[in-house]
Amino acid sequence: MKIEFLTNVKTLAELKKAYQKLCFKHHPDRGGDTATMQQINAEYDHLLKNLIDAEDDANYSENSYWQSKHQQTEVEKTVMEKLQAIIGLEGLEIEIIGVWIWVSGNTKEHKEALKEHGFKWIKAHGKWCFMGRKSMGRGGYTMDQMREKYGSKTVAKGDFKGKAKAAKEEKTERSSEEDKKQIDYKARLA
């Protein structure tokens, strides 16, 4: 297979990072075209299989995180398919921690789409989550503990205009409050 988009990828981490950037740039819902996205997906699948096949068989057993290369390949593919399914939704903040996709931001208007793609609302964290692989623990980790243990990658910050507007409004509110405090201070001195 001729690799046009995912060139110079040597590790799974590099592959995932490059794929996420390309998804964000070329996804049809974000202005890209379907043929390009299909080519990127085909390259991803091909390279994913090759990189996992190159892993040492000793890394896979009943007692390790991945029981087989096939299991790892299927989970990684599923996670990227779910990412691709939601990356075009406006206003979402998407973070991948291990093989889980966490979604926050403006999720209310996308609630049904998230459910349709297998995401579940996790009340304890106030976020939607797709679990590429079921947790083997009791779920007592904070988001920061999960980030530290499994690594984290923010994929898209959704509606940047909305964020900028909110930041500007917050700055204006702070300025107004500071003005009021200064007026109160001057009144007390007089």
Secondary structure, DSSP 8 states (H G I E B T S, - for coil): ---SSSTT--SHHHHHHHHHHHHHHH-GGGT--HHHHHHHHHHHHHHHHHHHHTS-GGG-STTSS-S-HHHHHHHHHHHHHHHHHHTTSTTEEEEEETTEEEEEES-GGGHHHHHHTT-EEETTTTEEEEESS--SS-----HHHHHHHH-EEEEE---HHHHHHHHHHHHHHHHHHHHHHHHHHHHHH-
